[in-house]
Amino acid sequence: MDSDDYAFEGAAPQEQAPARDNNPPLSISELSFALKRTLEDRFGHVRIRGEISKVTRHSSGHVYLTLKDDKAAIDGVIWKGVVRTLGAQPETGLEVIVTGKITSYPARSSYQIVIESMEPAGAGALLAQLERIKTRLREEGLFEPSRKKPLPQFPATIGVITSPTGAVIRDILHRISDRWPCRVIVWPVIVQGDAAAKQVANAVRGFDAMTPDGPIPRPDLLIVARGGGSVEDLWGFNDENLARTVADARIPIISAVGHETDTTLIDFVSDRRAPTPTGAAEIATPVLAELQWGLADYEARLRRCGARLLDDRRTRLLSVARGLPTRPEDLLALPQQRLDHASSRLGSALHRNASVHEQRLTRVAARLSPSILHRPIERRSDRLHAIEARFRPAIERRLQRDSERLAALSRALTNLDPSRPKPGFARVEDAEGQWITSAHKLTEGQHVSLVFGDGQRDATVGTSGPGTVTPSAPPTPLAPKSAPKPKPSPSDQGTLF
């Protein structure tokens, strides 16, 4: 009998208890294990296909992963003993076909597949698409280091594009306030889902459109931040339009999406990649305390150096002052005395110097005589006579041969001079003095001149019969010509009659 059937004495009368159901209540553990048995009985052997994402290799040797398609996802586990026997090792983005059984994990009230075999079914569609976009942007030069803009060393305003809720923005603000207190402008966006890429791109363009002298100053630096997650969670930051917007921005941008092992498309086009959002805050800002300490240290060192310099100059001045006499005359007394001693020795020193040089000249002059110069001259004269005696006959013979040859050439030149015809020959010239070398160049009745060695005669060209030659004047000597005319060949000589 239940204790509810009895009432304590003196207690107020209780209301009548409602009628209880005959179905006894189950504990959460009982329900969870009942569902587990149902799943294992109903789906004890399944074969599914999907893309692997978020692979975790535990230190125990077990592998935990997620299988997904475009609409759903399921967690999976591979026990340590099965990992070594798989046909393909699990990798993020790999599309596989797995065989196993569906079971549940009561501690989290979730179901999962225990994978017994795995085989590749091709690369994941999402990662394949990402690789195509990455290749296209790389070919356009958007990943080149030369396009990266330098980060400002001391930013006055920092823009942060992230979700306004969550630990990311708090970590960034806390880290910036600790290191470099400056103005931070937060542009709230969603960082997961289909609309994330568009909102982040609009935020980048909005910051870039600000002016430095506007009501809200344009930031010197932008941080695009998001916490870690699976490939699906971070997929919005692989959008091509977002990557182009980040690459075209005028403000330097730090990408801090995911954890250190996560990589998205904007990591390649941004000016700097940070492993975590907190790391982005550290990259963007210097440490104010370190700068203050450095300035204070430089100031202290400058003061110490200045004090040491003044002390050194003061000590040197005092040392020099102790060595100086009290009167200016005393300062010049010793140099004047040295000058007097030097001037008194100068005359005798010049005499001694001249005497020494005279003695050296006398010793050298004793060794000089004209024969020293005559002997080399005589040797060279004898050598010249020997050379002359050796080569003179040959030179004379050579000169004799050349003279005879020159005379022969001179005679030949005289005999072959066209301006002086030889006996028995005459040169025919027209009225202009041009030589006529062919009978075909003569016409009937043409007046020509016959030039002989002792004079010339005029003639008239007749027919083929005997011509008439009328001497116009006694033979006259030939006048010298300014330039020799070419001599006609015998074969070109024509007939006069």
C-alpha angles and dihedrals in degrees: 000000000000121000088238089075091069130065127205118245115263091019122129115259110267126226117258111272116243119252112273126229117249090225105094116224119255125223120239091250092052092051093045094051091044090055089046091055091046093052093047092048095046098039102027093139122026135159117206138171127217149126120278119233137164099023114192122186109201122213088244089065097253119127122219121193146152126242116204146168130187094289111026145020136205131195119238138192131200115197120228096252093053097048094076093051097052119119090221128024114234115258130170112265096019115131110220144170112229133188124206146101132288116240138155135243104224095195090067100021091238132128127229143170122251102216118218100170137014134191130178119257099179136287118311116269093230095051091043089054090047091052091052092052091045092051092050094050092045091053089052089056097245091132096052114125090223089069093056114109118222116250118243112255097215109024116195095192128026124193118210121197110195144101112304090222128057137050097292098073092041091052092049095047092045093049094047093048090052096048109028118001105214140137114293122194115196119203105197117222138155112256101199134052138034095307095050097087094050094048093048091048090050090050092052091049091046093054090044091053093057120104124226092236097043127114088266109037118230111254120250090218138018129213119198105196140177135156125250126284145136126303089265092052092052096039094104090069090059092067113129095218090052091049092052091048091053091047092051096047117117093210117078110253131206115203114214103166117150127335128314094279094048117093126188134178096258089059088072098047099040121094093242135010121216122200092223137005089255089052089053090057089051092049092048098050137046121223109264093200091054091049091048091048090048092050091047090049092049090048092050092047090048091052093047092048091048092049092048090048092051092046091050093049091046092050092048091047092051091048092051092044091055090056095051120092121241095239127051090225090061089053091059098036097085096046090048090052091050090049091052092051092048094049091050090055096043098083096050091043092056091050091050091048092051090047092052092050091047091054091049091049091051092052092049094045090056090064094048121091136151091250090068089064097036096056096062090045092052092048092052091045091053090049091051092051090050091052091047092050090050100049103027098088092050091049092049091050091050091050091049092053092047091049092052091047091050091052091051091050090049092053092048090050091052093049093048096047105127092206090067109056117206123242112285093025132090135187118231118218132177126227091279093052095253117143117250110216102170136048090225089067092061124088129197113273094016115147113230138169126235110211116201130180092261100035146317139269133200119235140176123227112239136183126288090284123080110307129222118242116193115191108222097192143352115285111284124203116257116262117229113260124226092229132009116254122226114271114240118231118246091245091060093051109112131202123263097207 
